């Protein structure tokens, strides 16, 4: 990680030089020469790091030298961060940000903001200068030692190769395991009496989990068992955690129970007399006494129930009394080649494949039949576009290293060394996550950003850069089990294979540590005296805070994770050292989510370097005002803090804040007016418009959104009924929020119609919007701007009970999903809903073109609508699609030509469905529920209009 760290430090040094020379923010005088020396020394060291990182695997002395370099880089980073923070505070003071203009000259007092400096501005500047000089002297020693190793200089300046295609490859079929797959499925479907255990064993990376997944998702298997449960066991094995995971899969929620016996009793009751399949993936413990309680509880299931276990050690299969064991061996040469070539040759021409095949087969042979190795090296070769590049990989001496026997796969080493520095540091940071942890992509990118790992490029958002880094690592097979958003195709979450995780931990040993604290004991993954920089503390239930954490004063990351999905009984700070925050002065990311916090200590304001703070799923009522002193804070997560009632009044001082996440905070009914000054915000998940008297505080109004033009993603605006002035709504300038994709507008149910209608008309949204939801709108008609949203794909209209008609939504050219619910005053849907006026086609309606390119007379309403759901329209009587217009007879009208799904529920008075909708659309699914008149009319084989829907493949009336 040394190369990666030096890259971060060099970026900071360049910024400091720029501030000293160009920006006239000369915080410290007389150190320009030392800064330039530091920069030069680091650049000379960076030139040999490619060779040094390779040699550290085999040469312990080189590894020790790199450890010294890492620690020096971290120390330099710390002093430069203090520098940058002091400059930021100076700029805040000069601009008068956060204070009223009193007409008096401000006194700049840095020591208030930087706890590590304590007397005056003069002392602060002197201390920074002293530390920089000390760092320069220390780096001189490291640079001198470098020369004794005679490292090769890297050539540098080469642009990394790009893969021929950036599409993700779906390896849906298994290679060389067809017989094992058939055997496993056969054993799972067998009708052996009682509960039986089947085991799949083999070395790491051999494909055990993949084989189990194929069987688990097989249609024959899913239909055979009443309940199917998948639980990743992994290390450390904790009985209550595993038991709760089983309950969560069965019931949907993890139980708030602490005793193993209570959880197992719940499992036993739920599966009683049911045939189930339980998959226990990645089992390590050989302690039979820990498994016996599970087996006893699971015996309540019906005859033929199965437990499928995957493990590396065959002793585990014997310990669990497996009825059958599948031993996975290495892939055959043809199967290994097939897997490798499918990935490596993806997107290449036939000619290229022929040119590279001979070398490729030799590389595939190096994988020795290990699927993980074949996938990893195949992904690497996608980035190699010349025969020479392929030959270089084949000729690498890494294939022959003895270290491969210790689990360091040559394919992983080759792929890692091929990464540019910025991707190396991002990959290695993932060593902080526990094994088999589902990593959220959005969170990971924000953590990378907090540590300065994302290269800044003009006009490119850091979050976008982070997303590209993540896609690159996925393409190279460093991550697996990738889940993607079905609408945006963006990566949502993923896992690391345990071998890849071990590899990352090996490369970050002494730097990243995972401490397991359980029942009064604390175990660290390493025992060296080297200062840990990134610490993950995994707490068991009711486990006190380990005292040793208080000594980790050089931490950059600190994550306190509970063993359980539910909240622990004991808060993390009930036993933490009172001066913990004073000691963690260099921490940049702090995750205290799911730790039952009722209050956050005021000392949190001491963490001046903090950039990421996650307090989600806690019991907080409020945050201390000292949070507003965190001028570097980029991300503040308060998701699912159900009891949170207010945010700090001084929140406008957080000038670096980019992400304020307050989803699912039902008690938060007012936001402070300082929100309007957070012009760097990219995420504001909820904007609450107070009534003006909430909690006796000044409340945000809709106009406070005016300057927040960088907002992107989803924004929920609540309390729009409290807006009484349409001019105030216009001030919000939502039309300038071009990066927003989703917008939820929520009104008050009892709002007067006239005022609400005027307010909504004044909002004016940007046409880039893709999803709109309007809830509890009290007006009698919808705003005209709704049909100007030409990129809108999803629209939800909920509880708009005062509206007597629907707008001409058929004019929306991109609309794919429409959901309408609870419009009690609507009685008739007329042809106006289609938005078609033959005599005046204003461009909102799609016209088809003939082969010669001449516009034909066919006109489409809802040209892309695929899914339509209408619910709880209890007074709706008629649905008419008749088009009125002077030339209606001259044109062919296509109504919803792409409609595939139609659902109507609780529409008590609706008499019939429009004939064109049933006959002229490619309907695949029709659902009618609790609509008595429709049920009678379209009843299967009995209803008078049954034949009009009998052609629909999947229709259900209930």
N, C-alpha and C positions, 0 to 999 in steps of 0.2 A: 504493500500500500504506500510505500515511500514515494514512488513517482507521483502517485495521485495527490499525496499531501503536499509535496513540493509545488505541484501545479497550483493548488489553492493558495499557498503562501506567496508564490510569485505574483499571482493576480492581486493579492492584497498589497504587496510591495509596490506594484505599479500604480495602484490607487493612491497609496500614501505619497509617492513621488509626485503624482499629478496634483494632489492637494497642496503639497508643500510649495510646488513651483508655480502652478497655473492658477489654482483656485484661491490663492491668498488666504488659506486657512492654515497658517503656519503654527500649529500647536506646539511643536517642539523645535527649538533652534539648535544648530550646531551638530545635528546628527545626519545630515544629508549624505555625508561621505560614508558613514556606517551603513546607512540604508542601501546605498549603491553597492557597497562591498558585500553585504548580505545577498543582494540580488545576483551579483556576479558569481559568488561562491556556490549558491544554489543551482544556478544554471550550469556550472561546470560539473557539479555532482549529478544533476539530472541527466547529463549526457552519457553516464556510465550505468545508469540504473537498470536498463534492459538486461545487461550482462549480469549485474549484481543480483537481480531478483531470480535469475535462473540458477546461479551458483549457490544461492542460500540453501537450496534443497539438499545439496550434497556437502557443503562446507559450513560447518557450525560457526567458524570465525566470521564469515561473511554475513551470516544471519545476525550475529551479535552486533556487527558494524551497522547493519540496516536498522536494528532495534535502536541503537544510539541515534541514528539519523531520524527515525520516526519521532522519538521523544523530543529531539531538538526542534523538529518541524512543528510539533504540537506546541512547544513552548513559544516559538516565534509567532505562531498563529495566535496564541493567547495575548501576547503583548500588542500585536497589531490590531487585534479585536478591541482591546482596551483603548488603543489610539483611535480607531474608527468610531467607537462609542463616544469618546470625549469630543471628537469633531462634530458628531451628530448633535450632541447636547449643545455645543457651541452654536451650531446653526439654528437650533430650536430657540435658544435664548435670543439670538440676534433678530430672528423673525418675530419674536414676541408670541410665538405659538403657545397657546394654552393659557394665556393670561390677558387680562384687560389692559388697555393702554392707559397708564396712569400719568403719562407725561413726564415721568422721571426716568433717568438713565438706569438701565438694568445692571445689577451686580452679578457677574458670572461666577458661579460657585460650583466647581466640578466635583468636589469631594462628596457632595450630597448624593451624586449619582453613581460614583464609582467607589464602592466600599473598600477596595483594596488600597486606596489612597486616602489619607485621612486628615490632612491639616489645611492645605490651601491649594489654589491653582498652581502656585509656584512649585510646591512639593510634587504635585501630580506630574507636571512637565519634567521635573528633574528625575523622578522615579522612572518614567518611561524612557528617558534618555539613558539612564544607567542600565536598565534591562536590555535595551537594544545593543549597547556596547558589550554587555556580558554575552548576549546571544552571538554576537559577531566573533568574540574570542572562542566560544565553544565550538562554533561551526568551523573556525580555522583549524582546530585540532582534528575534527572529523574529516575535513578536506585533506589534511596531511596524511591521515591514516589511509585514505582512499588510494593514494598513489602506491602504497605498498602492495596492493592487490592486483595491480596491472590489469584493470578492467578494460574490456574493449569499448571503444566509443561507438555509440549508435549513430547511424548516418543522419536520421531525423529528416524532417521535411517531406516525408512520403505521405501522400493522402491514403487513408485506409480504403481498401477495395470495397465495393458495394456488391451485394448479391445480385444475381441476374433477375430475381423476382423477389419482391418483399411480401408476397402472400404467405400466410401461415399454412404450413403443410399439416393436414389432418391424417395422421397415421392411424387409420381406423381399423386396419386388419393386422392381425398378429403374424409374425414370421416364424415358421418352424415349430409352432406350438399347436397345430391343428389337432393332433392326436391327444395332447394333454388337455386341450379345451374340451374336446368331445368326452374324454374320460371324466373330467371334473363335472361337467353338466350332467352326465349319466349318474354319477354318484350323488349329486345333489337331488336329483329327481327320484332316486331309488326309495322304495317304501320300507326301508329297514325299520324295525320296531324301535320305539323310544327315541331319545335324543342321541345323535351321533356327531362326532367331530371328524372333519376332513382337513388335512394340513397340506399346504404348498410350501416346500422348503427349497432353499438355494442361496447362493452367494448374493451380495448386494449388487443391484443393477442387472440381475439376470432376467427380470420380468415377472416376478411373483405378483406384484400389485396389478400389473397390466392384465395378467391372466385372470385374476380374481375379478377385476372390473368387467371383463368380457362376459364372464359367467353371470355376474350380478345383474347386468343389464340385458341379458338374454330374455327374449319374450317368453320362452318356455318356463324359465325360472321364475320370472316375476308373476306369471299367472298361476304357478304351482303353489306359491306360499301366500298365506294371508298377510303376513308382515315380513318385510325385508329391512334389515338394519345394517348400516355400515359405520364402524367406529375405528378410527385410527388410534392405536394404543401407544406405540412408540415409547420413548424414554422421557422422563422417569415414569415408572408405572405407579399410579396412585389409584387405589381401589374406588374411592368415592367419585373421583373425576370420571373414570371409565363408566361407572354405573349411571351417573347423571347423564353422560353422553348417550347411553342407550335409551334412557327415558325420554330425552329430548327428541331423538329420532322417532320414538313411538308416539309421543303426545304432542310434539311441536314446541314445547317449552321445557327448559331445565328446571327441575324442582328445587325449591328453596329448603332443602333438607341437608343436615350435616352428618347424620349417622348412616353408615353403610347399610345396616340392617333395614332401616326404613326405606332406603332407595331400592334395595333388592326386593323388598316386599311389594313395592309398587310395580316393579318389573314383572314379578311373578303373577300378580293379579291381572295385569294388562294382557299378558300373553296366554293366560290360562285357556287350555283347550283350543289354542290357535296354532296352526302349523307355521313356523317362522324360520327365516334364514338370518343368522347373525354372522356378519363378517368382522373378524378381529384382525385388522391389518397391522403388520410390523410389530409383532410381539417379541419382547426381549427377555422378560423375566422367566426364570426356571423354578421359581418358588411355588410349589403346588398348593401350599396353604393359602396363597393369595387368590388362587383360581377356584378353589373348592366352593366358597360361598356363591360364586357366580353359577357354577354348574348346578348346585342345589336349587337355586332360584329358577333357573331356566328349564328345569325338568317338569315344570307345570304345563309346558307347551304340549301341543298335540303330537301324536305319533308321526314320525317322519320329519320332525324338525331337525335342522342342521346348524352346526357352527363351523364356519370356514375360517381357518387360521393361516396367515402368512408369516413366515419366520425364517431367519437365516440359519438358526441352530436346530438340528434334527432332534436334539434332546427335548425341545419344547413340544414337538409333536408327540413324543413318547410320554412326557409328563401329563399331557392333556388326554391321554388314552385315545389317540386318533384311530378311527376305524380304517382309514385309508390315508396314505401319504403320497403325494406327487413330488418327486424330486426333479427339479428343473436343472438341466445341464446347459452347456454352452450351445449356441446356435451352430448349425452346420455352416460350412463355407458358403454354399449357395444362398442359404437364408440370410447370413450376415451380409453378403454382398447385395442381396435384394433390398435389405433395409437401408444400408449405406447409400446405395445408388439412387433410391427413390428420393432421398433428401438432397444428396450432393448434386445430382443432375437435374433437379427440379428447375424448369424454365429454360433449359439449354436446348440448343438445336441438336438434331440428330448427328450432324457433322462434329460438333464439339464433343458430344458424348463418346463418339468413336475415337477421337483423338486422345481423350483422357482415360479411357476405359482400362488400359493396361496398368497405368500408374494407380488408378483408383482401386483395382482389384488387390494390388499389393498393400495399399493403405488399409483396405477392409480386412485383410488378413492380420494386420497388426492389432486389430480389435479383439482377436482371440475369442470370437463368438459371444462377446458380451453386448447385449442390446443397447445398454446405456452408452457404452463407448462408441458403438456404431452410429447412434443418433448424434452424439456430441461431435464426433469428428466429421460426420456427414454435414452437419450444420456449419462447421468451420469451413469446409471445402466449398460451400456455396459462395463464400466471400473470396475465393481464389479463382481468378479468371484466366490464368495462363498455365501452360504445361510446366514452366519453370517453377511457378509458385507451388504447384502440386508436388513436384519433385523435391522441393525444399522441405516440405512437410514429411515426405517419405524418408528423406535422408537424415532427419533430425535425430540426434543422439538421445533425445529424451525417451524414445521407445525402449532403449536398453537400460534405463536407470533401474537400479535395484529398488529404489523407493517405491516403484509400482507395486511391489509385494506388500507394502504397508498401506495399500488402499489409495495411493495417489495415482489415479489413472493417468497414463500418458496423454490420453485424448483430452482430459480436462486441463492438464498443464499446457498442452499445445494451444488449446482454445483460449485459455486465460492469457498466455503470453501474446497472443495475437490481438488482444483488446487494446484500444487506445487508453491512455491514462485515465480519462474521465469515466470510461466504462468500468475500468478496474476498480476504482474507488467506489462506484455505485454498487457493483456486484459484491464486493467484500463487505460493505455495510450490512448486507443481508445476513451476515453471520450473527447479528444481534437478535434475530428472531429465533424462537425455539424450534426444534425439529418438528416437521409436519404441520407447521403453522400456516394458516391461510393468510397470505400477505395481501392487504388491500393496496391496489395500485395507487390510488389517489393519496393515501397516507404516506406511502413510500416516497413518492415524488416530492411531497412537502418536507419530508425528513431530509432527503438529498438537498433540497433547496436551502434548508436551514443551516446545513453544514458547508454550504458554498461549493457543492460538488458539480453544480450545473454551469457550464460555460455560458456566459451571457453574450447574446448576439443582438445587435441593434434590430429593433422592430419585431423580435421573436420573444414571446412570453416565456419566462423560465419554466412554467408548468408545461408548455408545449415541448420545450427542449427535453424535459424530464420524461415526458411520454415517449419521445423518440428514442431516448436511451433505453427505456424499458422494452420497447418493441425490438430493439437491436439485440438485447440480451435474450429475449424469448426466441428470436430467430436463431440464435446460436445454441439453443437447447440448454441454457443454464437454469431455466425454470420449466415447470411442468404443470399439468392439470390447470391449464389457463382457461379462465372463464371470461367471456367477452359480452359486452352490451349488445343486445340483438338489434338495437336501433342505430347506434353510432359505430359499432364494431370496435370500440375502444376496449382495452384490457381492463377488467374490473378487479380480478384477484387471481392468485396463483400460488403454487407451492414450490419448494426446492426439494429435489430428491435428497434423501438422507446422505448419500455419498457426496453429492455436490455440497451439501451443508457442511459435512465433515471437512471437505476440501477448503471451503471458505474459512472455517474456524482454524484450520491448520495455518493458513496464511496470515491470520490475524491473531495468532496466539499471543497472549500478554497485552494485547491492545483491546480486544473485545472479550468480554467475559459474561457468562450466564451463571448466576448464583441461585442455587435452589435452597430455599429456606422452608423447612418442614418440621413441625413439632419441636421447635426449640433448637434445631440444628441448622447450620448454614454451610453449604458446600460450594466452593468455587471451582470452575472448570480448570483453573490453573492455580499454581501455588507460588509463583515467582514474586519477587519484590518489585518488578517493573510496574510503574503506575498504570493502572487500567484507565482507558479513555472512554470506553463505551460499556456500560453495565446494564444488564437485564436482570432484575431480581424477581424470581418466581416464588410467590408466597403460597404456602399451604393455608388451609382455613384456620383462623384464630392463631396464626403464627406471629410472634412479636417481630418488630423491626430489627434486623441484624445490626449490632453496634458497629461492626467493621465497615459498614457503608459510610458512616460519618467520617472515616479517614480517607475516603476517596476524593480528595480535594481537586484533582485534576480531570475530573470527569467532563466529557463533552456531551454524552448521552446518558440519560438515566430513565429507565422504564421499570415501573413496579407493576408486575402482572400477577393477577390472581390465578390460582389453579383452576378456578371455576367460572362458568359462564354467569352464574348468579353472583350477587354481591356478597363479599365476606362479612362475617359478623363483626370483626374488629377492624376499625379504621387504620389506615397505614400510619397515621401520625399519632395514634394512641400510645405508641412505644418508641417513636422516633426521637433522636436527639433534638433538644429544643433549638439548637443553633445549626440545624442541618442546612437550611438555605444559605446561611452565612458561609458555609464551607463549600457549597457547590457554585462558586462564583463564576466558573468558566463553562457551566453547562449550557448547551445550545438547544437541546431538545429534552423535554420533560414530559413523560406520559404517566399520569396518575389516574387514568380511567379505571372504572369498576373497582374502586377501593373504599367505598362507603364514606367518603369525605363529607362531613357536615359543614365544615368551614375550612377556608384556606388561610394559612398563617400570613400575617401582614408582612413577614420577612420575605415573601415571594418577590417583593419589590427590589430585593438585593440582587436578584439574578439578572444583572444588566446585559448579559450576553445572550439571554434566552430569546430564541426565535420561534420555537414551536412548543405550545403548551396544550396538552390534551387532558381535560377534566371531565370527559363525558361519562355518563352513567354513574353519577355520584348524587349525594343528597344535599348538595349546596343550596342555600337560600339566597346567597348573594356573594359577590366577590369583594375583597378589600380594595379600597381606592388605590393602594400601593401598586396594584397590577398596572395602573396607568403610567407608572414610571418605567415600564419595560419598552423603551423606545425602539429596540431592535425587533420586537415581536412581529412575526409575519403571520402566524397561524394561531388562532385561539378556538379550540373545539370544546363546545359545551353541549354536545348532542345528548338527548334523553336525560337531561338534568330536570326531572319532572317538578322539583320543588323550587327551582330558581325563579325568583320574583323580580329581580332587577339586575341591571348591569351598572358598573361604576359610572358616576356622573362625569368623571374626567376622561372618559374613553376616547375623546377627540385628540388626546395627546399621543395616541398610538399611531404615529404617522407612518410607520413601516408596515402596518397591518394590511395583509392581502386577503386573508380568509377568516371570516367570523361565522362560525358554524353553530347555529342555535336551533337546529331541527328538534322537533319533539320536546319543546319546553313549554308545556301547556300553561304553566303558572306565570309565564313571562307575558304580561299584558301591556307593558310600556317600555319604550326604549329612550335612552337619554338623547338630548338634542345634539350632543357632540358627534353622533354618528355621521352627521352631514359633512364633517371635516375629514373623514377617512377616505380621501380621494384616491388612495392606492388600492382600495378594496376590489378584489376580483370575485369573491364569494361573500354573499350576504343571504343566508338561506331563508331568513324570515325578517320582514320589516313590519313592526307593529305600530299602528297609528293609535295613540292613546286618546282618551276623551278629554284630556286637559286637566283632570283632577285625579288621575291614577296615582295612588301612593303619595299624593301631595307633591309630586315632582313635575318639572317641566317635561312635557312629552313631545316626541317626534311628531311632525306632521308630514303629509305627503310631499310637500315642497322640499323637504330636507334631502330628497333623493337627487336633487338637481345636479350636483357635482359628481355623483357616483357613476360616471360614464364608462368605467372599466369593468363594471359588473358583467359576469358571464355565467353560463349554466342556468341554474334555476333560482328564481326569486319568488317568495310568497309574501304578498302584501295583505296583512290582516287589519281589520277595523276600518275599512274604507267607509263604512257608515258614519264614522266620526268626522269625516270631512264635510264641512258645511258650505265651503266656498269653492266654486268651480275654478276660480282664478288660482287658488292654491294648488288644485290638482294639475292645472296647466303648468305651474312652476316646476313640477317634477320632471318635465321634459323626458318622458319615457320614450319618446320618438328618437332620442339620441342614444338610447341603450342598445346599440346595434349588436353587441356580443351576447345578449340574453337569448337563450334558446327556449326556456320554459318560464311561463309566468302564471302565477295563481293569484286571482283577485277575489278576496273574501270580504263580504259586506256584513252588516248587522241585520239579523232577520227582521227586526221591527222598524227598519229605517223608512222614513217618508219617501214616497216614490218620486215626487217632483225634484227634490234636492239631489237624490241619488242619480237620476237620469242626467241632470246637468253635469254632475261631477264626472260621470263615466264618459260622457261625450267629450269632455275636456282632456281626458287622459292621452289619447292619440299614441298608439303603439308603433314600434318600428316593424317594417314588413319582414325582417329577418326571423321573426318569432316562429318557432316550430310547434310549440305546445301552449295552449291557453286553457285555463280553467276559470270559470266564473261561478262563484258560489254565493247563495243568499242575496242575489241582486234583487232590489226591491222596485226597480223601474217597471214601467208598463211596456216598454219596447227596448230592443237591443240597439247599441250604438251603430251608426252607419260605418264606422271605421273597421268593423269586424270583417267586412268582405274585402278590405284592402290588404289583408294579411296573406299575401300571395304564396308565402313559403310555409304556411301553417299545415302541419301534418296531423295533429291531434287536437280535438276540441271537446271540452267537457262543460256542459251547462247544468248546474246542480241547484236545486231549490230556488229557481228564479220564478217564484210563485205569482208575481204580479204581471208577468208577461202574458199577453193574450195571443201572440203569434210568434212565429219563428222568422228570423231574417233570411234573406236569399242566399243561404249557405252553399247552394249548388254552384255558385260563382267561384268558390275557392278552388283553384286549379291543382293544389297539392294535397288537399285534405284526404287522409287515409282512414282515420278513425274518428267516429262521432258518437258521443255518449250524452244522452239527455235524460234528466231525472227530476221528478217532483216539480212539475209546472202545472199547478192545480187550476189556474185560470184559463189554460189552453183547451179549447174544445174542438178546433178544426185545424188541420194542417193542409193548406191549399197549395196550388201550383206555384205560388210566389216563393215557397220554400226552395224550389228548384233553381230560382234565379234566372229563368229563361224569359226573355222578351224578344220574340222573333223579329219584331219590327225595329228593334234597337239593340243589336248585339254590341255591347260596349267593350268587348275584349276580355271580359271575365269568363266568358263561356268558351269552351274548347270546340273548335270546328275541325273536322277531319279533312285530310287532303287526299285526292285521288292519285293514281299512279303518275299522271302527268304533272303533278304538283299544283293542280288547280283546285281551289277550295270547293268541296262538295257541299251539299245542303244539310249534312248530318251535323247535329249540335248535341253536345254532351253536357248534362248536369251532373255534378259530383264525378268528374272524369276519373278520379283515382281512388274514390272511396271503397275500402275493402271490408270495413267492419262498422256496423251500425247497431247500437244498443239503446233502447228506450225503456225506461222503468218508472213505475209509480206515477203514471199520468192518469189519475183516476177519473177525470172528467173529459178525457179525450174521446171523441165520438167518431170523427171522420178523418180519413187520410186520402186526399184527392191529389192526383198528379196531373190533372188536366192543365194544359198550357193555354193561356190566353194571349192573343196577339193578332195583329192584322194579317200575318202571313203564315199562321200556324199550320195550315194545310199544305204548304209548299215545302216544308222541311221535315227531315227525318230526325226525331228526337231520341237520343240515347240517354236513358236515365240510369245512373249508377252502373255503368258498364263493367266495373271491376268488383262489384259487391260479392263477397264470398261468405260473409257471416251476418246474420240478422237475428237479433234477440229482442223479444218484447215480453215484459213481465209487469203484472199488476196494472194493466190497462183495462179496467173493468168495463168500460162502456164502448170500447173500440169494436166496430161491427165487422169490418173486413179489411183485408190488405189490398193495396192497389194491384190490379191485374198486371200492368207492365213490369212492376217490380218482381213479380213471381216468374214471369215468362221470358223476360228479356235480360235478365242478369244471370251471371254464372254462379248462382247461390250454391254453396256446398253444405252449409250448416244453417238450419232454421230452428230456433228455440222459442217456444211460446209457453209461458208459465203464468198461471193465475190470471188469465184473460178469458173469462167464461164465454163471452160471445164468440171469440175466435176459436176457442176450444170446440164449441159446438159446430161451427161452420167447417173447420178443417180436421175434424176427428177422423182418424184413420179408417178408411173404407166405409164410413158411415156418414160423414159430414157431406153437405151438399157441394162443397168446393174442395173435397179431398183430392180430386184428380188434378187440381191446379197446383198442388204442392207435391204430388206423388213422385215427381221426377227428381226432387232434391235428395241427394244421397244420404245426408244425415239430418233428419228432421225429428224433433222431439216435442211433444205437446203434453203438458202436465198441469 
